[in-house]
Each structure stands twice: as structure tokens, then as C-alpha cells.
Amino acid sequence: MLRKCYRAEVLKNRHTAAGKLTVWMPLITVFLAAILTMDYMIIDSYNWWYGGIFPGCTALVSCMLSGKEKSQKNRNILSLPIDMKTIWDGKVLYGIRMLTVSVFLLFGAACLAEMVGTYVFHMKYRFAITPESQLAAAAVLLVTGLWQVPFCLFLQQLFGSAAAPLIHVAGYAIAAFSASLQPYFMLFPGAIPARLMCCILRILPNGLLARPGSVTYSPELVKSGAIPVGIISALIWFLLLWGIGRWQFGRRAVE
């Protein structure tokens, strides 16, 4: 049944704005970084992405997944002979698929743009990031960003499609630029990606290089011990938010 719910989400959202956002947002991010910052293109592509564009894109896509049902007060799915919790699971899994596509499109576009800049336009980037480090960063961003899908779906059910993205992006930005610098960063899921990028890409949340002399830099921010702590914490947040949203969504079947 879960597989059928997932396939229903795939069919329902085919050729919709959600799919277009998933593809175009990472490509536009890299393009703007290449045009506006040029020799800092790789740094800013990732920093802009996880600093604000990533949560915004995820929130919009997640809200679109259940926007139609919410506008009809979920009557069209409440009448189905399917457990509401299974429908929720299908939406979360499809949201994860969209998340995966967007993150690895960013990785591919950034690597391609770097190759074009290097071999076609003969640019010399001031701070090069190896493809291996970028791939590791993409994988970590995906894992530490999974919690956003059930969280945004939950916000959409509570506050609607207009308010949910604003709430999510605002909370995420505050956590990314303040709590990520603290020892207790793992308590705020929005702070985890920014903190781990300090270790993997050597980029601070403010976009500066993580090295002595940069504003907000401290040696603790680049210690690799934060990576397993952050990943485990992010997965716990993901499972917790998935469970809370599943329980809340399932209650609608008996109300």
C-alpha cells in the first residue's frame, strides 16, 4: 500500500511546479553565483544553497505536495480506504526524492560550472574545493536536510501554504547563522548543515572561509568530530518529526 501511495504522489506531481522548482532552483543558484561572485563561485553556490535557498525550496515543494488536499480540508483523501498514516508516508518519501534530486543537481551543476570556468574561460578560483569534498558535502546536506520534509508538511497542515514557508525559512536562517556556531548546535536541526559545512567545505555560515582571521571563526568549528554528531542528531530529528507528523495526520481519520 505504501508503494501505491508513493506512486500516486509521483503521478499527481508530474509536470507540476514542484518538479520545476526542484530542478531550476539549484541550477539558478549556481548560475547566479558564477555571474555575481565569479572566482568565489563554488563557495557561494553551496553557502547560498544551504543558507537560505535550500530550506525555501524544500518548504515550497513540501507545501505543494499537500496543498490541494489541504484546500479541500483533506476530504478527497479521507474518503479513501487507506490509512492516513500511509498517505503521509508516501508524501514524505516523495518529498525525499525531490530533495535528493535538488541536492545532487547542485553538486553536478557546481562541478560542471567549475570545469567550464577553468578550462574554457581560464579562471583561477581563489579557493578550490575538490569534487570529492563537494560530493561529501552534497551527501551530508541531503542526510541533514531530510527532517525538513516532514516538518514542512506538518507546518503546511497547521498554518497553510502561505505561512509555512515563511515560518520554516525564518527559523532555519536564525539557527543556521547563530546556533550553528554554538557547542549545542545539534539541538537545532536548522543549524546542523551550516555547522558541518564548516568541517567539510571549510566555509563559515556567513560565507567567509573557515580560517584564522575570519569573522566568527574558531578552531572548534572545523573539528571533524562534529560530523558524526550532526548526522546522528539530524537523523533523530528526521525520525521524530516524521513520527509526530504521521501521528497528527493520522488523527484526521478519526476526527
PyRosetta script that sets phi, psi and omega in degrees:
from pyrosetta import init, pose_from_sequence

init()
pose = pose_from_sequence("MLRKCYRAEVLKNRHTAAGKLTVWMPLITVFLAAILTMDYMIIDSYNWWYGGIFPGCTALVSCMLSGKEKSQKNRNILSLPIDMKTIWDGKVLYGIRMLTVSVFLLFGAACLAEMVGTYVFHMKYRFAITPESQLAAAAVLLVTGLWQVPFCLFLQQLFGSAAAPLIHVAGYAIAAFSASLQPYFMLFPGAIPARLMCCILRILPNGLLARPGSVTYSPELVKSGAIPVGIISALIWFLLLWGIGRWQFGRRAVE")
pose.set_psi(1, -37.9)
pose.set_omega(1, 178.5)
pose.set_phi(2, -61.7)
pose.set_psi(2, -40.8)
pose.set_omega(2, 179.3)
pose.set_phi(3, -62.0)
pose.set_psi(3, -39.4)
pose.set_omega(3, 179.1)
pose.set_phi(4, -66.1)
pose.set_psi(4, -40.0)
pose.set_omega(4, 178.7)
pose.set_phi(5, -64.8)
pose.set_psi(5, -40.5)
pose.set_omega(5, 178.1)
pose.set_phi(6, -64.0)
pose.set_psi(6, -46.0)
pose.set_omega(6, 179.5)
pose.set_phi(7, -64.3)
pose.set_psi(7, -32.9)
pose.set_omega(7, 176.9)
pose.set_phi(8, -64.2)
pose.set_psi(8, -39.7)
pose.set_omega(8, 177.1)
pose.set_phi(9, -65.4)
pose.set_psi(9, -39.3)
pose.set_omega(9, 178.3)
pose.set_phi(10, -61.0)
pose.set_psi(10, -47.9)
pose.set_omega(10, -178.7)
pose.set_phi(11, -67.1)
pose.set_psi(11, -40.6)
pose.set_omega(11, -177.5)
pose.set_phi(12, -65.3)
pose.set_psi(12, -35.0)
pose.set_omega(12, -175.3)
pose.set_phi(13, -100.5)
pose.set_psi(13, 8.0)
pose.set_omega(13, 177.9)
pose.set_phi(14, -67.8)
pose.set_psi(14, 134.6)
pose.set_omega(14, 179.3)
pose.set_phi(15, 62.2)
pose.set_psi(15, 30.9)
pose.set_omega(15, 177.5)
pose.set_phi(16, -104.6)
pose.set_psi(16, 175.4)
pose.set_omega(16, 178.5)
pose.set_phi(17, -64.2)
pose.set_psi(17, -28.0)
pose.set_omega(17, 179.7)
pose.set_phi(18, -61.3)
pose.set_psi(18, -45.1)
pose.set_omega(18, 178.5)
pose.set_phi(19, -65.8)
pose.set_psi(19, -38.4)
pose.set_omega(19, 179.9)
pose.set_phi(20, -67.4)
pose.set_psi(20, -39.8)
pose.set_omega(20, 177.0)
pose.set_phi(21, -61.7)
pose.set_psi(21, -42.4)
pose.set_omega(21, -179.0)
pose.set_phi(22, -58.8)
pose.set_psi(22, -36.3)
pose.set_omega(22, -178.3)
pose.set_phi(23, -84.7)
pose.set_psi(23, -45.9)
pose.set_omega(23, -170.3)
pose.set_phi(24, -79.9)
pose.set_psi(24, -31.6)
pose.set_omega(24, -176.9)
pose.set_phi(25, -62.2)
pose.set_psi(25, -48.0)
pose.set_omega(25, 176.7)
pose.set_phi(26, -64.8)
pose.set_psi(26, -36.4)
pose.set_omega(26, 179.0)
pose.set_phi(27, -66.3)
pose.set_psi(27, -41.2)
pose.set_omega(27, 178.5)
pose.set_phi(28, -66.3)
pose.set_psi(28, -37.1)
pose.set_omega(28, 178.9)
pose.set_phi(29, -59.2)
pose.set_psi(29, -49.1)
pose.set_omega(29, 179.9)
pose.set_phi(30, -66.0)
pose.set_psi(30, -40.9)
pose.set_omega(30, -179.8)
pose.set_phi(31, -61.6)
pose.set_psi(31, -46.2)
pose.set_omega(31, 179.9)
pose.set_phi(32, -65.5)
pose.set_psi(32, -38.8)
pose.set_omega(32, 178.0)
pose.set_phi(33, -63.2)
pose.set_psi(33, -39.7)
pose.set_omega(33, 179.8)
pose.set_phi(34, -67.2)
pose.set_psi(34, -37.0)
pose.set_omega(34, -178.2)
pose.set_phi(35, -78.9)
pose.set_psi(35, -42.5)
pose.set_omega(35, -171.0)
pose.set_phi(36, -87.9)
pose.set_psi(36, -33.4)
pose.set_omega(36, -174.8)
pose.set_phi(37, -115.3)
pose.set_psi(37, -14.7)
pose.set_omega(37, 172.7)
pose.set_phi(38, 53.0)
pose.set_psi(38, -96.8)
pose.set_omega(38, -173.5)
pose.set_phi(39, -73.5)
pose.set_psi(39, -5.3)
pose.set_omega(39, 172.3)
pose.set_phi(40, -107.1)
pose.set_psi(40, 20.7)
pose.set_omega(40, -171.5)
pose.set_phi(41, -56.7)
pose.set_psi(41, -47.5)
pose.set_omega(41, -176.2)
pose.set_phi(42, -63.9)
pose.set_psi(42, -45.4)
pose.set_omega(42, -179.9)
pose.set_phi(43, -59.0)
pose.set_psi(43, -50.4)
pose.set_omega(43, -174.7)
pose.set_phi(44, -72.6)
pose.set_psi(44, -28.7)
pose.set_omega(44, 176.6)
pose.set_phi(45, -57.7)
pose.set_psi(45, -48.6)
pose.set_omega(45, -179.0)
pose.set_phi(46, -74.7)
pose.set_psi(46, -41.7)
pose.set_omega(46, -178.4)
pose.set_phi(47, -63.6)
pose.set_psi(47, -44.4)
pose.set_omega(47, 177.5)
pose.set_phi(48, -64.4)
pose.set_psi(48, -36.5)
pose.set_omega(48, -176.9)
pose.set_phi(49, -64.9)
pose.set_psi(49, -60.3)
pose.set_omega(49, -175.9)
pose.set_phi(50, -77.2)
pose.set_psi(50, -15.2)
pose.set_omega(50, 179.9)
pose.set_phi(51, -79.4)
pose.set_psi(51, -24.7)
pose.set_omega(51, -177.7)
pose.set_phi(52, -163.6)
pose.set_psi(52, -38.7)
pose.set_omega(52, -176.0)
pose.set_phi(53, -70.9)
pose.set_psi(53, -40.4)
pose.set_omega(53, 179.5)
pose.set_phi(54, -57.9)
pose.set_psi(54, -53.7)
pose.set_omega(54, 179.1)
pose.set_phi(55, -64.9)
pose.set_psi(55, -34.3)
pose.set_omega(55, 178.7)
pose.set_phi(56, -65.8)
pose.set_psi(56, -45.1)
pose.set_omega(56, 178.6)
pose.set_phi(57, -63.5)
pose.set_psi(57, -44.6)
pose.set_omega(57, -179.7)
pose.set_phi(58, -62.5)
pose.set_psi(58, -42.0)
pose.set_omega(58, -179.8)
pose.set_phi(59, -63.7)
pose.set_psi(59, -44.4)
pose.set_omega(59, -179.1)
pose.set_phi(60, -64.9)
pose.set_psi(60, -44.8)
pose.set_omega(60, -179.6)
pose.set_phi(61, -64.7)
pose.set_psi(61, -44.0)
pose.set_omega(61, -179.7)
pose.set_phi(62, -62.5)
pose.set_psi(62, -40.3)
pose.set_omega(62, 178.9)
pose.set_phi(63, -66.0)
pose.set_psi(63, -34.8)
pose.set_omega(63, 179.0)
pose.set_phi(64, -67.8)
pose.set_psi(64, -27.1)
pose.set_omega(64, -178.0)
pose.set_phi(65, -65.4)
pose.set_psi(65, -29.3)
pose.set_omega(65, -179.0)
pose.set_phi(66, -126.8)
pose.set_psi(66, 15.5)
pose.set_omega(66, -178.2)
pose.set_phi(67, -64.0)
pose.set_psi(67, -43.2)
pose.set_omega(67, -178.4)
pose.set_phi(68, -66.1)
pose.set_psi(68, -43.5)
pose.set_omega(68, 179.2)
pose.set_phi(69, -63.1)
pose.set_psi(69, -42.0)
pose.set_omega(69, -179.2)
pose.set_phi(70, -63.3)
pose.set_psi(70, -40.1)
pose.set_omega(70, -180.0)
pose.set_phi(71, -64.7)
pose.set_psi(71, -23.6)
pose.set_omega(71, 177.6)
pose.set_phi(72, -103.7)
pose.set_psi(72, 16.6)
pose.set_omega(72, -179.6)
pose.set_phi(73, 56.3)
pose.set_psi(73, 32.6)
pose.set_omega(73, 175.7)
pose.set_phi(74, 62.4)
pose.set_psi(74, 19.0)
pose.set_omega(74, -178.2)
pose.set_phi(75, -64.2)
pose.set_psi(75, -36.1)
pose.set_omega(75, -176.1)
pose.set_phi(76, -69.0)
pose.set_psi(76, -23.2)
pose.set_omega(76, 177.5)
pose.set_phi(77, -101.8)
pose.set_psi(77, -22.7)
pose.set_omega(77, 176.4)
pose.set_phi(78, -65.4)
pose.set_psi(78, -26.7)
pose.set_omega(78, -178.9)
pose.set_phi(79, -81.6)
pose.set_psi(79, -8.2)
pose.set_omega(79, -178.7)
pose.set_phi(80, -78.4)
pose.set_psi(80, 147.4)
pose.set_omega(80, 178.4)
pose.set_phi(81, -81.6)
pose.set_psi(81, 50.3)
pose.set_omega(81, -177.3)
pose.set_phi(82, -132.7)
pose.set_psi(82, 141.4)
pose.set_omega(82, 176.2)
pose.set_phi(83, -61.6)
pose.set_psi(83, 129.3)
pose.set_omega(83, -179.7)
pose.set_phi(84, -59.2)
pose.set_psi(84, -30.6)
pose.set_omega(84, 179.1)
pose.set_phi(85, -65.2)
pose.set_psi(85, -34.8)
pose.set_omega(85, 178.2)
pose.set_phi(86, -69.5)
pose.set_psi(86, -38.0)
pose.set_omega(86, 176.6)
pose.set_phi(87, -63.0)
pose.set_psi(87, -41.3)
pose.set_omega(87, 176.9)
pose.set_phi(88, -60.2)
pose.set_psi(88, -44.8)
pose.set_omega(88, 179.4)
pose.set_phi(89, -59.3)
pose.set_psi(89, -41.0)
pose.set_omega(89, 178.9)
pose.set_phi(90, -62.4)
pose.set_psi(90, -40.0)
pose.set_omega(90, 178.3)
pose.set_phi(91, -66.4)
pose.set_psi(91, -41.7)
pose.set_omega(91, 179.9)
pose.set_phi(92, -64.5)
pose.set_psi(92, -44.1)
pose.set_omega(92, -179.5)
pose.set_phi(93, -63.8)
pose.set_psi(93, -40.0)
pose.set_omega(93, 178.2)
pose.set_phi(94, -68.3)
pose.set_psi(94, -37.2)
pose.set_omega(94, 176.5)
pose.set_phi(95, -62.5)
pose.set_psi(95, -37.7)
pose.set_omega(95, 177.0)
pose.set_phi(96, -64.1)
pose.set_psi(96, -39.2)
pose.set_omega(96, 177.4)
pose.set_phi(97, -60.2)
pose.set_psi(97, -45.0)
pose.set_omega(97, -179.9)
pose.set_phi(98, -65.0)
pose.set_psi(98, -38.9)
pose.set_omega(98, 178.4)
pose.set_phi(99, -61.5)
pose.set_psi(99, -44.0)
pose.set_omega(99, -179.8)
pose.set_phi(100, -61.9)
pose.set_psi(100, -44.3)
pose.set_omega(100, 179.6)
pose.set_phi(101, -60.5)
pose.set_psi(101, -45.5)
pose.set_omega(101, -176.7)
pose.set_phi(102, -65.5)
pose.set_psi(102, -42.2)
pose.set_omega(102, -177.6)
pose.set_phi(103, -65.7)
pose.set_psi(103, -45.3)
pose.set_omega(103, -176.9)
pose.set_phi(104, -79.6)
pose.set_psi(104, -19.5)
pose.set_omega(104, 168.9)
pose.set_phi(105, -67.6)
pose.set_psi(105, -39.3)
pose.set_omega(105, 176.3)
pose.set_phi(106, -60.7)
pose.set_psi(106, -46.2)
pose.set_omega(106, 179.3)
pose.set_phi(107, -59.4)
pose.set_psi(107, -49.2)
pose.set_omega(107, -179.1)
pose.set_phi(108, -63.4)
pose.set_psi(108, -42.6)
pose.set_omega(108, -179.3)
pose.set_phi(109, -66.2)
pose.set_psi(109, -39.4)
pose.set_omega(109, -179.8)
pose.set_phi(110, -65.8)
pose.set_psi(110, -43.6)
pose.set_omega(110, 178.3)
pose.set_phi(111, -64.4)
pose.set_psi(111, -42.8)
pose.set_omega(111, 179.2)
pose.set_phi(112, -64.3)
pose.set_psi(112, -43.9)
pose.set_omega(112, 179.9)
pose.set_phi(113, -63.1)
pose.set_psi(113, -37.7)
pose.set_omega(113, 178.6)
pose.set_phi(114, -66.0)
pose.set_psi(114, -40.7)
pose.set_omega(114, 178.8)
pose.set_phi(115, -65.2)
pose.set_psi(115, -42.6)
pose.set_omega(115, 178.6)
pose.set_phi(116, -64.2)
pose.set_psi(116, -44.5)
pose.set_omega(116, 179.5)
pose.set_phi(117, -63.0)
pose.set_psi(117, -37.2)
pose.set_omega(117, -177.2)
pose.set_phi(118, -76.2)
pose.set_psi(118, -48.0)
pose.set_omega(118, -171.6)
pose.set_phi(119, -95.6)
pose.set_psi(119, -19.6)
pose.set_omega(119, 179.8)
pose.set_phi(120, -101.0)
pose.set_psi(120, -47.9)
pose.set_omega(120, -177.5)
pose.set_phi(121, -99.8)
pose.set_psi(121, -0.3)
pose.set_omega(121, 176.2)
pose.set_phi(122, 55.0)
pose.set_psi(122, 43.0)
pose.set_omega(122, 178.6)
pose.set_phi(123, -84.6)
pose.set_psi(123, 149.1)
pose.set_omega(123, 176.4)
pose.set_phi(124, -117.5)
pose.set_psi(124, 106.4)
pose.set_omega(124, -177.3)
pose.set_phi(125, -74.2)
pose.set_psi(125, 138.1)
pose.set_omega(125, -175.2)
pose.set_phi(126, -70.1)
pose.set_psi(126, -25.2)
pose.set_omega(126, 179.0)
pose.set_phi(127, -143.0)
pose.set_psi(127, 100.7)
pose.set_omega(127, -177.1)
pose.set_phi(128, -83.9)
pose.set_psi(128, 141.8)
pose.set_omega(128, 175.7)
pose.set_phi(129, -119.9)
pose.set_psi(129, 124.6)
pose.set_omega(129, -176.6)
pose.set_phi(130, -65.4)
pose.set_psi(130, 152.5)
pose.set_omega(130, 176.1)
pose.set_phi(131, -57.0)
pose.set_psi(131, -34.1)
pose.set_omega(131, 179.3)
pose.set_phi(132, -63.9)
pose.set_psi(132, -43.0)
pose.set_omega(132, 178.2)
pose.set_phi(133, -66.7)
pose.set_psi(133, -37.3)
pose.set_omega(133, 178.1)
pose.set_phi(134, -66.9)
pose.set_psi(134, -38.9)
pose.set_omega(134, 178.1)
pose.set_phi(135, -65.4)
pose.set_psi(135, -41.6)
pose.set_omega(135, 177.0)
pose.set_phi(136, -62.7)
pose.set_psi(136, -40.7)
pose.set_omega(136, 178.8)
pose.set_phi(137, -63.3)
pose.set_psi(137, -42.3)
pose.set_omega(137, 179.5)
pose.set_phi(138, -62.7)
pose.set_psi(138, -43.5)
pose.set_omega(138, 179.8)
pose.set_phi(139, -63.6)
pose.set_psi(139, -42.5)
pose.set_omega(139, 179.7)
pose.set_phi(140, -68.3)
pose.set_psi(140, -39.9)
pose.set_omega(140, 177.6)
pose.set_phi(141, -61.6)
pose.set_psi(141, -37.9)
pose.set_omega(141, 178.0)
pose.set_phi(142, -64.5)
pose.set_psi(142, -51.6)
pose.set_omega(142, -177.0)
pose.set_phi(143, -63.2)
pose.set_psi(143, -43.1)
pose.set_omega(143, -177.6)
pose.set_phi(144, -80.6)
pose.set_psi(144, -4.2)
pose.set_omega(144, 178.1)
pose.set_phi(145, -105.7)
pose.set_psi(145, -2.7)
pose.set_omega(145, -177.6)
pose.set_phi(146, -58.8)
pose.set_psi(146, -34.8)
pose.set_omega(146, -176.2)
pose.set_phi(147, -60.9)
pose.set_psi(147, -22.3)
pose.set_omega(147, -176.8)
pose.set_phi(148, -65.1)
pose.set_psi(148, -32.0)
pose.set_omega(148, -176.0)
pose.set_phi(149, -64.8)
pose.set_psi(149, -57.8)
pose.set_omega(149, 178.5)
pose.set_phi(150, -64.9)
pose.set_psi(150, -32.1)
pose.set_omega(150, -179.5)
pose.set_phi(151, -65.8)
pose.set_psi(151, -44.7)
pose.set_omega(151, -179.4)
pose.set_phi(152, -70.6)
pose.set_psi(152, -35.7)
pose.set_omega(152, 174.6)
pose.set_phi(153, -62.1)
pose.set_psi(153, -40.3)
pose.set_omega(153, 178.7)
pose.set_phi(154, -65.2)
pose.set_psi(154, -44.7)
pose.set_omega(154, 178.2)
pose.set_phi(155, -62.6)
pose.set_psi(155, -38.0)
pose.set_omega(155, -179.4)
pose.set_phi(156, -64.4)
pose.set_psi(156, -38.1)
pose.set_omega(156, 178.4)
pose.set_phi(157, -68.1)
pose.set_psi(157, -32.4)
pose.set_omega(157, -178.0)
pose.set_phi(158, -83.6)
pose.set_psi(158, -44.0)
pose.set_omega(158, -169.7)
pose.set_phi(159, -116.9)
pose.set_psi(159, -8.5)
pose.set_omega(159, -179.8)
pose.set_phi(160, 93.5)
pose.set_psi(160, 169.4)
pose.set_omega(160, -174.1)
pose.set_phi(161, -73.9)
pose.set_psi(161, -18.1)
pose.set_omega(161, -179.6)
pose.set_phi(162, -82.7)
pose.set_psi(162, -44.1)
pose.set_omega(162, -175.2)
pose.set_phi(163, -83.9)
pose.set_psi(163, -31.9)
pose.set_omega(163, -174.2)
pose.set_phi(164, -58.1)
pose.set_psi(164, -48.2)
pose.set_omega(164, 179.1)
pose.set_phi(165, -61.7)
pose.set_psi(165, -37.8)
pose.set_omega(165, 180.0)
pose.set_phi(166, -64.7)
pose.set_psi(166, -43.7)
pose.set_omega(166, 179.3)
pose.set_phi(167, -63.3)
pose.set_psi(167, -44.5)
pose.set_omega(167, -177.1)
pose.set_phi(168, -66.2)
pose.set_psi(168, -48.9)
pose.set_omega(168, -177.2)
pose.set_phi(169, -64.3)
pose.set_psi(169, -40.6)
pose.set_omega(169, -179.9)
pose.set_phi(170, -64.2)
pose.set_psi(170, -47.2)
pose.set_omega(170, 179.4)
pose.set_phi(171, -64.8)
pose.set_psi(171, -40.5)
pose.set_omega(171, 179.7)
pose.set_phi(172, -63.4)
pose.set_psi(172, -44.7)
pose.set_omega(172, -177.9)
pose.set_phi(173, -63.2)
pose.set_psi(173, -41.7)
pose.set_omega(173, 178.8)
pose.set_phi(174, -61.9)
pose.set_psi(174, -44.1)
pose.set_omega(174, -179.9)
pose.set_phi(175, -67.0)
pose.set_psi(175, -41.5)
pose.set_omega(175, -175.9)
pose.set_phi(176, -65.3)
pose.set_psi(176, -35.7)
pose.set_omega(176, -173.6)
pose.set_phi(177, -99.6)
pose.set_psi(177, -5.7)
pose.set_omega(177, 179.3)
pose.set_phi(178, -127.8)
pose.set_psi(178, -59.1)
pose.set_omega(178, -176.8)
pose.set_phi(179, -66.5)
pose.set_psi(179, -25.6)
pose.set_omega(179, -179.1)
pose.set_phi(180, -64.8)
pose.set_psi(180, -20.1)
pose.set_omega(180, -179.1)
pose.set_phi(181, -88.5)
pose.set_psi(181, -3.5)
pose.set_omega(181, -174.1)
pose.set_phi(182, -100.0)
pose.set_psi(182, 158.2)
pose.set_omega(182, 178.4)
pose.set_phi(183, -63.3)
pose.set_psi(183, -23.7)
pose.set_omega(183, -178.1)
pose.set_phi(184, -96.9)
pose.set_psi(184, 27.7)
pose.set_omega(184, -176.4)
pose.set_phi(185, -56.2)
pose.set_psi(185, -30.3)
pose.set_omega(185, -175.8)
pose.set_phi(186, -67.8)
pose.set_psi(186, -13.6)
pose.set_omega(186, 178.7)
pose.set_phi(187, -79.4)
pose.set_psi(187, -11.3)
pose.set_omega(187, -179.6)
pose.set_phi(188, -122.6)
pose.set_psi(188, 106.6)
pose.set_omega(188, -174.7)
pose.set_phi(189, -59.0)
pose.set_psi(189, -31.1)
pose.set_omega(189, 178.5)
pose.set_phi(190, -69.3)
pose.set_psi(190, -16.0)
pose.set_omega(190, -179.6)
pose.set_phi(191, -89.3)
pose.set_psi(191, -18.1)
pose.set_omega(191, -172.4)
pose.set_phi(192, -66.3)
pose.set_psi(192, -48.5)
pose.set_omega(192, -179.7)
pose.set_phi(193, -58.5)
pose.set_psi(193, -45.3)
pose.set_omega(193, -178.3)
pose.set_phi(194, -62.7)
pose.set_psi(194, -38.5)
pose.set_omega(194, -179.8)
pose.set_phi(195, -67.9)
pose.set_psi(195, -42.7)
pose.set_omega(195, -177.7)
pose.set_phi(196, -70.7)
pose.set_psi(196, -26.3)
pose.set_omega(196, 175.9)
pose.set_phi(197, -69.3)
pose.set_psi(197, -23.1)
pose.set_omega(197, 173.3)
pose.set_phi(198, -62.8)
pose.set_psi(198, -37.5)
pose.set_omega(198, -177.9)
pose.set_phi(199, -80.1)
pose.set_psi(199, -39.6)
pose.set_omega(199, -172.2)
pose.set_phi(200, -87.3)
pose.set_psi(200, -49.0)
pose.set_omega(200, -177.2)
pose.set_phi(201, -100.1)
pose.set_psi(201, -7.5)
pose.set_omega(201, -177.1)
pose.set_phi(202, 59.5)
pose.set_psi(202, 43.7)
pose.set_omega(202, 177.0)
pose.set_phi(203, -121.9)
pose.set_psi(203, 128.9)
pose.set_omega(203, 177.5)
pose.set_phi(204, -77.9)
pose.set_psi(204, 160.1)
pose.set_omega(204, 178.5)
pose.set_phi(205, -57.4)
pose.set_psi(205, -27.9)
pose.set_omega(205, 179.4)
pose.set_phi(206, -82.4)
pose.set_psi(206, 3.0)
pose.set_omega(206, 177.4)
pose.set_phi(207, 92.7)
pose.set_psi(207, -7.1)
pose.set_omega(207, 179.0)
pose.set_phi(208, -82.3)
pose.set_psi(208, 160.9)
pose.set_omega(208, 178.0)
pose.set_phi(209, -70.8)
pose.set_psi(209, 140.2)
pose.set_omega(209, -179.3)
pose.set_phi(210, -80.9)
pose.set_psi(210, 80.7)
pose.set_omega(210, 178.8)
pose.set_phi(211, -150.6)
pose.set_psi(211, 159.5)
pose.set_omega(211, -177.5)
pose.set_phi(212, -53.5)
pose.set_psi(212, 136.9)
pose.set_omega(212, -179.5)
pose.set_phi(213, 103.1)
pose.set_psi(213, -21.8)
pose.set_omega(213, 178.6)
pose.set_phi(214, -79.2)
pose.set_psi(214, 144.0)
pose.set_omega(214, 179.0)
pose.set_phi(215, -61.6)
pose.set_psi(215, 134.5)
pose.set_omega(215, -179.8)
pose.set_phi(216, 75.6)
pose.set_psi(216, 0.8)
pose.set_omega(216, -179.6)
pose.set_phi(217, -72.0)
pose.set_psi(217, 141.9)
pose.set_omega(217, 169.4)
pose.set_phi(218, -150.7)
pose.set_psi(218, 148.9)
pose.set_omega(218, -177.3)
pose.set_phi(219, -56.8)
pose.set_psi(219, -28.8)
pose.set_omega(219, -178.4)
pose.set_phi(220, -65.0)
pose.set_psi(220, -26.3)
pose.set_omega(220, -175.1)
pose.set_phi(221, -69.3)
pose.set_psi(221, -22.3)
pose.set_omega(221, -176.1)
pose.set_phi(222, -106.8)
pose.set_psi(222, 7.8)
pose.set_omega(222, 178.4)
pose.set_phi(223, -72.8)
pose.set_psi(223, 129.7)
pose.set_omega(223, -174.7)
pose.set_phi(224, -68.0)
pose.set_psi(224, -14.0)
pose.set_omega(224, 178.7)
pose.set_phi(225, -62.6)
pose.set_psi(225, -20.6)
pose.set_omega(225, 179.3)
pose.set_phi(226, -71.9)
pose.set_psi(226, -21.0)
pose.set_omega(226, -174.9)
pose.set_phi(227, -65.9)
pose.set_psi(227, -54.9)
pose.set_omega(227, 178.3)
pose.set_phi(228, -63.5)
pose.set_psi(228, -35.6)
pose.set_omega(228, 178.4)
pose.set_phi(229, -62.7)
pose.set_psi(229, -45.5)
pose.set_omega(229, -179.5)
pose.set_phi(230, -65.1)
pose.set_psi(230, -43.0)
pose.set_omega(230, -178.9)
pose.set_phi(231, -64.7)
pose.set_psi(231, -46.7)
pose.set_omega(231, 179.1)
pose.set_phi(232, -62.0)
pose.set_psi(232, -43.7)
pose.set_omega(232, 179.4)
pose.set_phi(233, -62.6)
pose.set_psi(233, -42.4)
pose.set_omega(233, 179.9)
pose.set_phi(234, -63.6)
pose.set_psi(234, -39.1)
pose.set_omega(234, 178.4)
pose.set_phi(235, -67.7)
pose.set_psi(235, -37.5)
pose.set_omega(235, 176.3)
pose.set_phi(236, -63.6)
pose.set_psi(236, -44.0)
pose.set_omega(236, 177.3)
pose.set_phi(237, -60.5)
pose.set_psi(237, -41.7)
pose.set_omega(237, 179.9)
pose.set_phi(238, -60.2)
pose.set_psi(238, -50.1)
pose.set_omega(238, -179.4)
pose.set_phi(239, -65.1)
pose.set_psi(239, -38.6)
pose.set_omega(239, 179.4)
pose.set_phi(240, -64.6)
pose.set_psi(240, -47.4)
pose.set_omega(240, -179.1)
pose.set_phi(241, -69.3)
pose.set_psi(241, -35.6)
pose.set_omega(241, 175.7)
pose.set_phi(242, -61.8)
pose.set_psi(242, -45.6)
pose.set_omega(242, -179.5)
pose.set_phi(243, -64.8)
pose.set_psi(243, -42.1)
pose.set_omega(243, 179.3)
pose.set_phi(244, -64.2)
pose.set_psi(244, -46.2)
pose.set_omega(244, 179.4)
pose.set_phi(245, -63.9)
pose.set_psi(245, -38.8)
pose.set_omega(245, 179.4)
pose.set_phi(246, -63.6)
pose.set_psi(246, -42.5)
pose.set_omega(246, 179.4)
pose.set_phi(247, -65.9)
pose.set_psi(247, -44.4)
pose.set_omega(247, -178.5)
pose.set_phi(248, -66.0)
pose.set_psi(248, -41.9)
pose.set_omega(248, -179.7)
pose.set_phi(249, -68.5)
pose.set_psi(249, -37.3)
pose.set_omega(249, 179.0)
pose.set_phi(250, -66.7)
pose.set_psi(250, -27.3)
pose.set_omega(250, 179.5)
pose.set_phi(251, -62.9)
pose.set_psi(251, -26.0)
pose.set_omega(251, -177.0)
pose.set_phi(252, -65.4)
pose.set_psi(252, -22.5)
pose.set_omega(252, -179.7)
pose.set_phi(253, -72.4)
pose.set_psi(253, -20.0)
pose.set_omega(253, -176.9)
pose.set_phi(254, -113.6)
pose.set_psi(254, 0.3)
pose.set_omega(254, 179.7)
pose.set_phi(255, -82.3)
pose.dump_pdb("model.pdb")
